C-alpha cells in the first residue's frame, strides 16, 4: 500500500490527534508500522486505549484515504508529513503541529523571514492602510507574509503582499477543494502564483466555525512574528496572538484610538505586555534584528584566526557560506545531535563569533 495512503489514514482515525499520532509513529517505527502493529503492542503505547486501537485495526479509513490520494494527484497538491524534509521547520517545533499538511502553490515554507498579519474581519481604512504601510516597508527583506484568507485584515494583508511582490501564504480552515469566502477566489489564484494555500484539512471539509481557531495555531507556529493590525476584544486575532506567545514567537500590535472597538484588542495586548507596540516596519526590523543587507555575502575574514573544534567549525562553515539560519535548519545541515549542536552554538556565542536572533535564528558577527 502506498506510504501516502497510510499517512492520510493516520490523520483520519478517530481519537488519534496530532500528539498521539506522532507518538504512534515513534513507538512503532514508521507510519505503515502503526497499521501493521499487533493489538497488545499498541495498547502499551502511552495515551492509546482500546477504542483507538480498534479504530486503527478496523481499516475503515482506507477508502476515504484513497479518495484523498486521488484528489491530491488530480489537483497537484503537495502533501507534507511532519517527518518530511519539506515540512515547515518552525511549525515542527510546536508539539501540536499537524501530522500532515496539504499545500498548493510555490511557497517557500522555510523562508528566512516569515511574518503573519492578522486582525478583524471588519477592517477600517486605518487597518487597511497599516497593512499597506507595513508590507511596503518590509518588501526589501523578501519576507513571506502569512494570513488566513478571511474577510478584512487577512484579505488586505494578502493583497498588500502581492502589490509589493512578496510571497504570501493563506492558511485555510477547510479543504483545498473550495475557497472561503468565495469572493476571495481570484485573490487565491493570484496567491498560488506567488505563494500559496496551506491547510491540515482534507478535501470535503467545510469551513465550519470550530476549524478557524484550529488553523490559527498554524499561522502562529509557522511564523517568526505575528502582527495584530486591528482587532476587537474577542476574535481569532487575539487567539492567534496568545498561541504565538505560547510558541515563543514575537508578537506585535498596532495601537489604535482609545475607545475604538476595532482597536481595543490591540491596545489590550500592548497594555498587558502580550505584544510590542508597532507603528512602522522599522519597529519590526529593529526588534527582530532584520536588516536590508543580505547576511554575510562575502567571506568571513576572521576564519583565518580561529581555532575551532570540529562541531563548531561545522556550524561556522554553514553560517559563513549560507548566511543566518534557524536552529532546525542548522541541525539538519550539520547532522549534529541537538545536544552537541547546543554546546557548539553556546561556545561560538561566548567567543563572540555568532549571535542568536529572535526565533532561534543564528548569525555570524
N, C-alpha and C positions, 0 to 999 in steps of 0.2 A: 504494500500500500504506500502511496506517495507520502513523503515526510510532511508536506504542507497540509495534507488531509488530517494527519494526527495533530498538528499544531492548532488548526482551526477547531477540530473536535474537542481538544482540551479546553478551549475557551467557552464551549457550549455546554459543558457538563454542569448540571445544577449542583450548587453547593461548593463548586471549585472557583474561588476568586483568584485574584492576581497573586496574592501572597502564597496561598496554599498550592496554586498551580506551579509556582517556582519551586516550592519545597518538594512537590511530587517529582518534578524533572530532576532535581538534585539528588534525591534519595534513590530514584530508580535508574539514574544514569543516562537519561535521554527521554525525549518526548514519546517516541514509539514504545519505549520500555514501560512507560506508565500503563499502556493498554495491554501489555503482554504479561505484566506482573501478576502473581498469584494473590488471591484474596487475603490470605493470612499475612503476607508481606506488606500489602497496602495498609492493613489495619494497624501495623506497627509505626506508621509514619505519624508524627505529631500533627494534630488538627484534622486528621482524616478519620471519619467514623463510618459506621455500617451503611448509612444511607448514601454517602458519597461514593463508597466503594462499589455499591450496587449500581449506581449511575455510571461509573467508569466501565464496568464489565458488561452492561447490557447492550452496548453498541447502538443505542437508538440515535445517537448524534451523528453517525456516519453519513446518513443520507443528506442531512442538512449541510454538513461539511462539504460533501461532494458538489452540492449546488453552489456553494460559495467559491469553491475552486474554479468552477466553470465561469462564474461571474467575474472573478479576478482575471482569468485568462482572456475573456472576451473584451474587457474594457481597459486592458493594460494597466492594471492596478498592481502596485508593488507591496507585497506583504513583508512586514518587518517583525520577526520574532525576537524576543528580548535577548537571546544569545547571539543574534546575527551581528556581524561587524558593522553593518549599516544602520543599526538601531541607534536612535539619538543618545549620545553618551551622557548628556546632562540628565535626561529622563531616567536613564538606567540607574542613576544614583538614588532615586526615590524608591523606597521599599514597596510602595503600592502602584508602581508604574505598570502599564498594561502588558500582559503576556504577549499580545500581538497587536500590531498597528497596520492600518491599510492606508497607503499613500498614493496619491495621484498627482503627477507633476514632475518638476525637475528641481525641487527644493534641496538646498544644501543644509540638511538637517543638523549637521555638526559644524555649521558656520562658526567662525572665530568669535563673532559677536552676535548675540540674539537678544532682542528686546520685545516685550509684549506690551501692547497698548489696549487697555480695556476701559469700559465705562458704561454709562446709562444708555438705554435704547432710545431715550427721549433727548437726544443731543441738541444743545443750543448752538447758536452761531459761535459763541465763545469756545465751546468744546471742539467744534469742527475746525476753528481757526488754530487752536492749540495742536491738534493733530498735524495740521499742515506745517506749522512752525517747527515743531519738534523734529519731524522727519526730514524737513528740508535742512535742518541743522546737522542731521546725522548722515546725510546722503554720501558724504565723502568717506565714511567709515565702512561702507559696504555691509551694514547690519542687515540681518534677517528680521523682518517685522512679523510678529505673531499676533493674531487676534481670533475672534470666534465667528466671524462672518454673520453676526446678528445685525439687527437694525441699530442705528445710532452710531456710537463711537467706534464700534467694531468696523462697520462699513466705511466710515470716513478714514479710519486708520489704514485699511487695505487700499483705498483709493489714493491716499496721500503717498503711500509707499510706491505704488505703481507710477504715480506722477514724478517721483524722484528716482525712478529706475532702480528701486530696491526690491529684492525678492521679498515676497510676503506669503505667509502660510495661514490658512484658515483651518482651525481645529473645530470639527463638527460634533454635534450631539446626536447624530443619526448616521445611517449608512451612506455609502457613496453612490447609491442608485437614485438619489434625489438631492436637491438643493433647497435649503430652508433658511431664510424666506425665499420664495420663488422669485421675487423681484431682484435678487442678487445673482441670478443665474448668469447673466452676461459678465458681471464682475468676476464670478468664479471662473469662467472660461478664460478671462484675461490673466487671472492669478495662476492658472495651470501653466501658462506660457512663461511666467516669471515668478516661480514659487510653486504653490500647490495647495492641495487639500489633504487633511490628515484626520483619521478617526480610529477609534478602537471598536466601533460598532459594525456588525456585519450588514450586508445589504438587507433590505426589507425592515430595518429598524426605523421606526417612526421618530420624529422629533418630539418625543414626549417630554413634559416638564422636568421629570426627575433626571433625565440624561444630561442636562446642561451643567448642573453642579459637578457631575462626574467628569465631564470633559474639561472643566476648569482646572483640574489638577494637572492635565497635560499642558495647558497653556502656561501654568506656573512652573512646572518641572522642566520644561524644555528650554526655558529662557534663562538668561543671566540676570535680567532685571525686568520688573513689571512696573508700568506707569499707569496709575488710575487717573484718567484725564478729567472725567466728570462723572460723579456718582451720587446718588441719594444715600440715605442711611441704611437702606436694605437693598439687596440685589446681588447678582452674580459677581460684580466687580469687587465687592468687599470680601466675598468668599475667596476669590482668586488671590486677593492681597494676603489674606490670612494663610492660605495654603502656601503662597510664596515665602512668607515669613517662616513657616514650619519647615520648608525645604532649605532654609538659609540662603534665599535669594534676596537681592537688593530690591526694595520696594520704594517707589516714588509716587507722589500725588501732587496734582496741580491744584493750588489753592483757588478758592472762589470767594465771592462776596458773603459776608456773614448773613445768615438767614435765607440764602438762596437754596431752595430744596434740591437743585441739581448739583450743588457742591457740598452739601452737608456731609456726605460720606467722605469726600477728600479731606475736608477740614478736620473731621474727627480722626481720620488716620494720622494726620500730621500732629494734632493735639495730643494723641495718646502714644506718640513715638512709634507707631507701626509703619510709618512711611516718612521718607525725607521730602522736604518741600522742593519742588522743581518748578522753575519759571521759564527755563530755556534749555535747549540742547546742550549748552555749555555747562549747565549744572550737572547733567548726566555724565558728560565726558569727564568732568573733574572728579566726581565721586567714584566713577567706575574706572578711573585711570585709563580712559580711552583717549587716544590722540589720532591725528590725521596722518602721521608719518608711519608708513609700514614698518613693523617692528624688525629691527636688525637685518636690513637687507644686505649690508656689507659685512665682511669678515670681522669677527670679534678679535681685536688685536691682543687682548690680554692672554689669549691662549698660549702665547709664546712663553709666558712667565708662570703658568700654572702647573702645579704638580698634583694631579687629581687621582683618586682611587678609580678603579675600573668602572664601578657603578656610577660614580659622579661624572666621569668622562663620557659615559654613555648618554646621560641626560644632557650634559653640556653640549654635546655634538648635535643632538636633536634640536635643542633650542637655538643653537647657533646657525644651523642650516635651514630650519623651517620657521623660526620666529616663535612668538609666545604660544603656549599650548595649555589646554585644560588638563587637569590631572589624569582623567581617564584616557586621553589621547597619549600622554606620556607613558602611562603604564602599558598601553597597547603597543606603542612603537619601541619602547625599551626592552620589553619582555621581562621586566623585573617583577618580583613579587611585591605586593603593596608595602610590606614591612621594610624591605630593602630600599624601595623607591623613597619611602618616607624618610629613612635615615640619610640617604644621599641628598635629598632635597633640603633637609634641615642643615646639613653640613655646608652645602653650597650657599644657603641663605646666611648662615653665620659668617661665612667668608666674604660676604658682600658681593657674590657673583651673580645671584639671581634674586628676584623679588616675587613674592606671592601677591597677586592681584585679587580683587573680589571675584567670587565664583570659583576659587581654587584654580586660577589661571597663572602660569609661571612664565616669567620673562627674564632674560639676561639683562644685567645692568650695564 
